[in-house]
Amino acid sequence: MRIGQVSEKYGISVDNLYYYIQYGLLVPPRPKSQYVFDEKTLKDLELVLELKGLDFSLNEIHKILSLYRVSHLADPQDCQELKAVFQGKQRSCIQEKERLEAVIRRLGGKIWELSQKQERQKDRIGLPVRMLDLLCCPLCGGNLQISQADMDLVYLHNGNVSCPCGYQAQVREGILLTPHRERSLHDRPDTDRELYKDLPPALLSLFERSYNWMGDRLKKMDLAGRAIMETYVNAWCFMHNHLGWLPSAGRYILVDKYPETLHMYKKLIEEQEQGMDVLYIADSSMCLPLKEGCIDLHLDFFAANEHNFYHHSFLYNEMQKFMAKDARLIGTYFYFENGRKSMKNLLAQYPEAYEKNFDRDQFLAEMERSGYRLLQWEDCGQTTDSGANLGFGFHQKGEEMHLMPYMAEHLLKKS
């Protein structure tokens, strides 16, 4: 029987048959340089397939075949040896069965815990009432009024927000929606994190180094009762992945231009059950309904870069009036070293982008012009390949992209 016929009869690929021959499991005659599977070779193949079905490895099968080939089990000692091999496999299968049954029980417990968590009736979490004192009219600075409120003693869930000067906003499902909606044609809410799926391990390692650098600084700060803000979370949200580094007694503000993105992160943060007060603001501008000087710390992981995808201004200059006199900045800036092609790709993909984005010297100069002093910074390393994902699709393979975590303070410190 030719090898192709054997393949068809036994449902095994020709490549596998050749591999078994090279491995020594099958030794078919080879007249005229073509393998011919005689009756003995077919019996060997049937034994190989039977032993594979008993979970033997190819190495173990080779040893068993050797016993058959030496004496055809006529020698009682060979028969006893094969019996011992089968008994050993039986014992290992029983042990594996017990191990898998234990794993199945543990997985069942995990599934039950998650099911219980999903089934628990959660209280509605809205805009924390105790954070309303951070709000004011962005047009005249006056107090805002709330009407048609759906609220309890702790949270404002829904309602209309207005000022006598004409400013109007809304609270829907605990998120403050300002009238400044996103108009760009080059961005969209990324609620499935499609932009950053399939990041290569080398880049994720750089992210982790930057996270740890930022976390080390955060853990040394007294943030209880302080207002901590993060912006542009559609690009990346540092806070929701690192709540353990932040005190539950802090006052947190998450800002993004897309309500859909905020809804997603609101759900993820609430599922972690940290008991934090978080004010979610959907706004595409820097005309935020926040009081001047109310922000004590701003967190930035790619936010300064993301701002320059759509604006030619500097993020911290735009935020100047909201920052307290002793405010701190902790973030990570992304920059290119000789990234001419990457920037060309970026400007083609995002026509509104600032040509000085991903420029470390420009970032440092703008930081100083905006009234901040860099206290600490570190180059966490670089990658020349950000992968084939949508988020960094503009990064030209071979050009260096660096991550620089930093901490800065406002120069106008309180006396």
C-alpha positions as CSV (number, residue, x, y, z in Angstrom):
1,M,0.0,0.0,0.0
2,R,1.4,3.4,-1.0
3,I,1.8,6.1,1.6
4,G,-1.1,8.2,0.1
5,Q,-3.4,5.2,0.4
6,V,-2.4,4.7,4.0
7,S,-3.0,8.3,4.7
8,E,-6.5,8.1,3.3
9,K,-7.4,4.8,5.0
10,Y,-6.2,5.7,8.5
11,G,-7.0,9.4,8.4
12,I,-3.5,10.5,9.2
13,S,-1.6,13.1,7.2
14,V,1.3,12.1,4.9
15,D,3.5,14.5,6.8
16,N,2.8,12.6,10.0
17,L,3.5,9.3,8.4
18,Y,6.9,10.6,7.1
19,Y,7.6,11.9,10.7
20,Y,6.8,8.4,12.2
21,I,9.2,6.9,9.6
22,Q,12.0,9.4,10.4
23,Y,11.4,8.8,14.2
24,G,11.8,5.1,13.7
25,L,8.2,4.1,14.7
26,L,7.5,2.8,11.2
27,V,10.0,0.9,9.1
28,P,8.3,0.3,5.7
29,P,10.1,-1.4,2.8
30,R,11.4,1.1,0.2
31,P,11.7,-0.6,-3.2
32,K,12.5,1.9,-6.0
33,S,12.9,4.7,-3.5
34,Q,9.1,4.7,-2.7
35,Y,7.8,3.5,0.7
36,V,5.4,0.5,0.6
37,F,3.4,-0.2,3.7
38,D,3.3,-4.0,4.0
39,E,1.2,-6.0,6.5
40,K,3.8,-5.7,9.3
41,T,4.2,-2.0,8.8
42,L,0.4,-1.5,8.9
43,K,0.2,-3.5,12.1
44,D,2.9,-1.3,13.6
45,L,1.0,1.8,12.5
46,E,-2.2,0.4,14.1
47,L,-0.3,-0.2,17.3
48,V,1.1,3.4,17.2
49,L,-2.4,4.8,16.8
50,E,-3.7,2.6,19.6
51,L,-0.9,3.7,22.0
52,K,-1.4,7.4,21.1
53,G,-5.0,6.9,22.0
54,L,-3.8,5.6,25.4
55,D,-1.9,8.9,25.9
56,F,1.6,7.5,25.4
57,S,4.2,9.9,24.0
58,L,6.1,9.1,20.8
59,N,9.2,8.3,22.9
60,E,7.2,5.9,25.1
61,I,5.6,4.3,22.0
62,H,9.1,3.8,20.5
63,K,10.2,1.8,23.6
64,I,7.0,-0.3,23.5
65,L,7.5,-1.1,19.8
66,S,11.1,-2.1,20.6
67,L,9.8,-4.7,23.1
68,Y,7.5,-6.2,20.3
69,R,10.3,-6.1,17.8
70,V,12.9,-7.8,20.1
71,S,10.8,-10.8,21.1
72,H,7.2,-10.3,20.0
73,L,6.5,-10.6,23.8
74,A,7.5,-14.3,23.7
75,D,9.9,-13.7,26.5
76,P,8.0,-13.5,29.8
77,Q,10.3,-10.9,31.1
78,D,9.4,-8.6,28.1
79,C,5.7,-9.3,28.8
80,Q,6.2,-8.3,32.4
81,E,8.1,-5.2,31.4
82,L,5.3,-4.1,29.1
83,K,2.7,-4.8,31.8
84,A,4.7,-2.5,34.1
85,V,4.7,0.2,31.5
86,F,0.9,0.0,31.2
87,Q,0.5,0.0,35.0
88,G,2.8,3.1,35.2
89,K,0.7,4.9,32.6
90,Q,-2.5,3.9,34.4
91,R,-1.2,5.4,37.7
92,S,-0.1,8.6,36.0
93,C,-3.5,8.9,34.3
94,I,-5.2,8.4,37.7
95,Q,-3.0,11.1,39.2
96,E,-3.7,13.5,36.3
97,K,-7.5,12.7,36.7
98,E,-7.3,13.6,40.4
99,R,-5.4,16.8,39.5
100,L,-7.9,17.8,36.9
101,E,-10.8,17.1,39.1
102,A,-9.3,19.4,41.7
103,V,-8.8,22.1,39.1
104,I,-12.4,21.6,38.0
105,R,-13.6,22.1,41.5
106,R,-11.6,25.2,42.0
107,L,-12.8,26.6,38.7
108,G,-16.3,25.9,39.8
109,G,-15.7,27.9,42.9
110,K,-14.4,30.8,40.8
111,I,-17.4,30.7,38.5
112,W,-19.7,30.6,41.5
113,E,-18.0,33.6,43.1
114,L,-18.3,35.6,39.8
115,S,-21.9,34.6,39.4
116,Q,-22.7,35.8,42.9
117,K,-20.9,39.0,42.3
118,Q,-22.9,39.6,39.1
119,E,-26.2,38.7,40.8
120,R,-25.7,41.0,43.8
121,Q,-28.0,44.0,43.7
122,K,-25.9,47.1,43.7
123,D,-27.0,50.5,44.8
124,R,-27.0,53.1,42.1
125,I,-23.8,55.2,42.1
126,G,-24.1,58.7,40.7
127,L,-22.3,62.0,41.0
128,P,-21.2,62.3,44.6
129,V,-23.1,65.1,46.4
130,R,-20.1,66.0,48.4
131,M,-18.2,66.8,45.2
132,L,-20.8,69.4,44.0
133,D,-18.7,72.1,45.8
134,L,-16.0,71.7,43.1
135,L,-18.4,72.8,40.4
136,C,-19.1,76.3,39.2
137,C,-20.3,78.0,35.9
138,P,-17.4,78.0,33.4
139,L,-18.8,81.2,31.8
140,C,-19.3,83.5,34.8
141,G,-17.9,81.6,37.7
142,G,-21.3,81.6,39.5
143,N,-22.9,78.8,41.4
144,L,-24.8,76.2,39.4
145,Q,-28.4,75.3,40.0
146,I,-29.9,71.8,39.8
147,S,-33.4,71.1,38.7
148,Q,-35.5,68.0,38.1
149,A,-33.1,66.1,40.3
150,D,-33.2,62.4,40.8
151,M,-31.0,62.0,43.8
152,D,-30.5,60.7,47.4
153,L,-28.4,61.9,50.3
154,V,-25.2,60.6,48.7
155,Y,-25.6,60.7,44.9
156,L,-27.1,62.9,42.2
157,H,-28.2,60.4,39.5
158,N,-30.0,62.6,36.9
159,G,-30.8,66.2,36.6
160,N,-30.5,69.5,34.8
161,V,-27.6,71.8,35.7
162,S,-27.8,75.5,34.8
163,C,-26.6,79.0,35.6
164,P,-28.6,82.3,35.4
165,C,-26.1,83.5,32.8
166,G,-27.3,80.9,30.4
167,Y,-24.9,78.0,30.8
168,Q,-26.7,74.6,30.8
169,A,-25.5,71.0,31.3
170,Q,-27.0,67.7,32.4
171,V,-26.3,64.8,34.7
172,R,-27.3,61.5,33.2
173,E,-26.6,58.2,35.0
174,G,-24.2,59.9,37.3
175,I,-22.1,61.6,34.5
176,L,-22.0,65.3,34.0
177,L,-22.6,66.1,30.3
178,T,-21.5,69.6,29.3
179,P,-22.6,71.3,26.1
180,H,-19.1,70.9,24.6
181,R,-19.5,67.7,22.5
182,E,-16.8,66.2,20.4
183,R,-16.8,67.3,16.7
184,S,-13.6,65.7,15.4
185,L,-14.0,63.3,12.5
186,H,-10.7,61.6,13.3
187,D,-11.6,60.0,16.6
188,R,-14.3,57.8,18.2
189,P,-15.1,56.4,21.6
190,D,-13.0,53.2,22.1
191,T,-15.2,51.3,24.6
192,D,-13.8,47.9,23.5
193,R,-10.1,49.1,23.7
194,E,-9.7,48.2,20.1
195,L,-7.0,50.9,19.7
196,Y,-4.6,49.2,22.1
197,K,-5.3,45.5,21.7
198,D,-2.3,43.4,20.7
199,L,0.4,45.7,22.1
200,P,3.7,43.8,21.9
201,P,5.3,42.6,25.1
202,A,8.2,45.0,24.9
203,L,5.9,48.0,24.8
204,L,3.8,46.6,27.7
205,S,6.9,46.2,29.7
206,L,7.7,49.9,29.2
207,F,4.2,50.7,30.3
208,E,4.7,48.7,33.4
209,R,8.0,50.4,34.3
210,S,6.3,53.8,33.9
211,Y,3.3,52.7,36.0
212,N,5.6,51.6,38.8
213,W,7.6,54.9,38.6
214,M,4.4,56.9,38.9
215,G,3.0,54.5,41.6
216,D,6.2,55.0,43.7
217,R,5.6,58.7,43.8
218,L,1.9,58.5,44.4
219,K,2.3,56.2,47.4
220,K,4.5,58.8,49.0
221,M,1.9,61.6,48.7
222,D,-0.8,62.5,51.2
223,L,-3.8,62.6,48.9
224,A,-6.6,62.2,51.5
225,G,-9.2,64.8,50.8
226,R,-7.3,66.1,47.7
227,A,-8.8,66.5,44.3
228,I,-7.0,64.2,41.7
229,M,-7.9,64.6,38.1
230,E,-7.2,62.5,34.9
231,T,-8.1,63.7,31.4
232,Y,-8.3,62.1,28.0
233,V,-9.1,58.7,29.4
234,N,-10.4,57.5,25.9
235,A,-6.7,57.4,25.0
236,W,-5.6,55.7,28.2
237,C,-7.0,55.5,31.8
238,F,-4.3,55.1,34.4
239,M,-6.6,55.5,37.4
240,H,-8.9,52.6,36.9
241,N,-6.0,50.0,36.8
242,H,-4.2,51.4,39.8
243,L,-6.9,52.2,42.4
244,G,-4.8,50.4,45.0
245,W,-2.3,53.2,44.9
246,L,-4.9,55.9,45.5
247,P,-6.6,56.5,48.9
248,S,-10.3,56.0,49.1
249,A,-10.6,59.3,50.9
250,G,-9.4,61.2,47.8
251,R,-11.7,63.2,45.5
252,Y,-11.4,62.0,41.9
253,I,-12.3,63.6,38.6
254,L,-12.2,61.7,35.3
255,V,-12.7,63.8,32.2
256,D,-13.2,62.7,28.6
257,K,-14.9,64.0,25.5
258,Y,-17.0,60.8,25.1
259,P,-19.8,59.9,27.6
260,E,-19.6,56.3,26.3
261,T,-16.0,56.0,27.4
262,L,-16.8,57.4,30.8
263,H,-19.7,55.0,31.2
264,M,-17.3,52.1,30.5
265,Y,-14.7,53.2,33.1
266,K,-17.4,54.1,35.6
267,K,-18.6,50.6,35.5
268,L,-15.1,49.1,35.8
269,I,-14.2,51.4,38.7
270,E,-17.5,50.6,40.6
271,E,-17.0,46.8,40.1
272,Q,-13.7,47.1,42.1
273,E,-15.8,48.3,45.1
274,Q,-13.1,50.7,46.4
275,G,-15.7,53.2,47.8
276,M,-14.2,56.2,46.0
277,D,-16.0,59.4,45.2
278,V,-15.5,60.0,41.4
279,L,-16.8,62.9,39.4
280,Y,-17.2,62.0,35.7
281,I,-17.3,64.9,33.3
282,A,-18.0,64.5,29.6
283,D,-16.5,67.5,27.9
284,S,-14.4,68.0,24.7
285,S,-13.0,71.4,25.7
286,M,-11.1,72.8,28.6
287,C,-14.1,75.0,29.5
288,L,-14.8,72.7,32.4
289,P,-17.5,73.5,35.0
290,L,-14.8,73.4,37.8
291,K,-13.8,76.1,40.3
292,E,-10.4,77.8,39.8
293,G,-7.6,76.2,41.8
294,C,-9.5,73.1,42.8
295,I,-7.1,70.4,41.4
296,D,-4.3,69.2,43.6
297,L,-2.9,66.5,41.4
298,H,-3.2,65.7,37.7
299,L,-2.4,62.2,36.4
300,D,-1.2,61.9,32.9
301,F,-0.5,58.7,31.0
302,F,-0.4,59.8,27.3
303,A,-2.9,62.6,28.1
304,A,-0.4,65.4,27.1
305,N,0.3,63.5,23.9
306,E,-3.4,62.9,23.2
307,H,-4.2,66.6,23.6
308,N,-1.8,67.4,20.8
309,F,-3.6,64.9,18.5
310,Y,-6.4,67.5,18.2
311,H,-4.9,70.8,19.5
312,H,-1.8,72.9,19.0
313,S,-1.9,74.2,22.6
314,F,-0.2,72.6,25.6
315,L,-2.4,70.6,27.9
316,Y,-1.2,72.2,31.2
317,N,-1.4,75.7,29.9
318,E,-5.1,75.0,29.0
319,M,-5.6,73.6,32.5
320,Q,-3.8,76.4,34.3
321,K,-6.8,78.0,36.1
322,F,-8.0,74.7,37.5
323,M,-4.7,73.8,39.2
324,A,-4.1,74.7,42.8
325,K,-1.0,76.9,43.7
326,D,0.8,73.8,45.1
327,A,-0.5,71.4,42.5
328,R,1.6,68.4,41.4
329,L,1.7,66.6,38.1
330,I,2.6,62.9,37.8
331,G,2.6,61.4,34.3
332,T,4.4,59.7,31.5
333,Y,5.2,61.6,28.3
334,F,5.8,59.6,25.0
335,Y,8.4,61.0,22.6
336,F,10.3,60.0,19.5
337,E,14.0,60.0,19.0
338,N,14.5,61.0,15.3
339,G,10.9,60.0,14.6
340,R,10.5,61.9,11.3
341,K,8.6,59.1,9.5
342,S,6.5,58.4,12.5
343,M,5.4,62.1,12.8
344,K,4.7,62.1,9.1
345,N,2.4,59.1,9.5
346,L,0.8,60.8,12.5
347,L,0.0,64.0,10.7
348,A,-1.4,62.0,7.8
349,Q,-3.6,60.0,10.1
350,Y,-4.6,62.9,12.3
351,P,-4.6,66.1,10.3
352,E,-5.4,68.2,13.3
353,A,-2.3,67.0,15.2
354,Y,0.4,69.4,16.4
355,E,3.7,68.8,14.5
356,K,5.6,69.2,17.8
357,N,3.8,66.3,19.4
358,F,6.1,63.5,20.7
359,D,8.9,66.1,21.1
360,R,10.6,65.9,24.5
361,D,12.4,69.3,24.2
362,Q,9.1,70.9,23.2
363,F,7.3,69.3,26.2
364,L,10.0,70.4,28.6
365,A,9.9,74.0,27.3
366,E,6.1,74.1,27.4
367,M,6.1,72.8,30.9
368,E,8.3,75.7,32.0
369,R,6.3,78.2,30.1
370,S,3.1,77.0,31.8
371,G,4.6,77.6,35.2
372,Y,5.8,74.1,36.2
373,R,9.1,72.8,37.4
374,L,10.2,69.3,36.7
375,L,11.1,67.7,40.0
376,Q,12.0,64.2,38.8
377,W,11.9,62.3,35.5
378,E,13.3,59.2,34.0
379,D,13.7,57.6,30.6
380,C,12.1,54.2,31.1
381,G,13.5,52.9,27.8
382,Q,12.4,52.8,24.2
383,T,10.8,50.5,21.6
384,T,11.3,50.4,17.9
385,D,8.2,48.4,17.2
386,S,4.7,49.2,18.7
387,G,3.1,46.3,16.8
388,A,0.2,46.2,14.3
389,N,-2.4,47.8,16.6
390,L,-4.6,50.8,15.8
391,G,-3.4,52.9,18.7
392,F,0.2,53.3,17.6
393,G,-0.3,52.5,13.9
394,F,1.6,55.7,13.1
395,H,4.8,54.5,14.8
396,Q,7.3,53.7,12.0
397,K,9.0,50.4,12.7
398,G,12.7,51.0,13.5
399,E,12.3,54.5,14.9
400,E,12.7,54.9,18.7
401,M,9.6,55.7,20.9
402,H,10.6,56.5,24.5
403,L,8.5,56.7,27.6
404,M,9.4,59.4,30.1
405,P,7.6,59.3,33.5
406,Y,7.9,62.6,35.3
407,M,6.7,64.6,38.4
408,A,6.4,68.4,38.4
409,E,5.2,71.1,40.7
410,H,3.5,74.4,40.2
411,L,6.0,77.2,40.5
412,L,3.5,79.5,42.2
413,K,3.7,77.8,45.5
414,K,1.9,79.0,48.5
415,S,3.9,81.1,50.9
